[in-house]
Amino acid sequence: MPITKPSSDEYGPYYDTYVSKVPGSCALAALEAQRESTRRFLATIPESRAAFRYAPGKWTLREVIGHMADTERVFGYRMFCFARNDKAPLPSFDENSYVPEGRFEKRTLADVVAEFLAVRDATLPLARTLDAETMLYRGTASGMTMSARAAAWIIAGHEVHHLAVLRERYL
C-alpha cells in the first residue's frame, strides 16, 4: 500500500525539512529505491575517505553514515510503536551524543555501510505493513505528535538530506 504524504499536522515543524525532500508521492517507493541507489553510491567511496571531516568538530564521513543508521533505527521504532497504536510517549534522542557512542571510527567503512543497509532491510518490511488505517495512527515522540506514515517520510527525507551533504561536503 502506498505511504502517502502526511499532512503538516502529523509531524513537528522541524521535520518538514526532511519530508519536503522526498521525491514522489509515496515514502515506501522512495525507501525501496533508496536501498539500491544508496548502496551503489556508498560502494564508490573508498576507505581512505572514511575519516574525512569537512571542518573541525564535524562528523567524519563514516560517522555520517553511522548517524543515518542510528536515526533510521530510532524513527523505525517510532513508526513501529505508532503503527501499533502505542500511546506511551517516546523520548527524544541526541544525535550528537549517539555518534561518539556508536564508535564508528573503530570500524571499517564497509562495516558501517553494511549496518546501515541492514537497518533499511528491517525498515522496509515494517513499512510494507502499514495500511490505510495504521499509517494514520499517531503517537508522541520528542514531545511532538507524529503519525506512523510521517516517520516513514522522515526516514526517507533524512537520507536524502545526508546523501546531499556527503556529495557536497565530503567527496
ZISULHU-V695675 format. One record per helix or strand of 2 or more residues. SS is the DSSP state (@ for helix, = for strand). FROM is the first residue (numbers start at 1). LEN is the number of residues. Records with the same first field share a line. If there is no record, write none. Layout:
BEGIN
SS=FROM-LEN + FROM-LEN
END
This chain:
BEGIN
@=8-3 + 13-7 + 27-17 + 47-3 + 61-23 + 95-8 + 104-3 + 109-20 + 134-3 + 148-23
==138-4 + 144-4
END
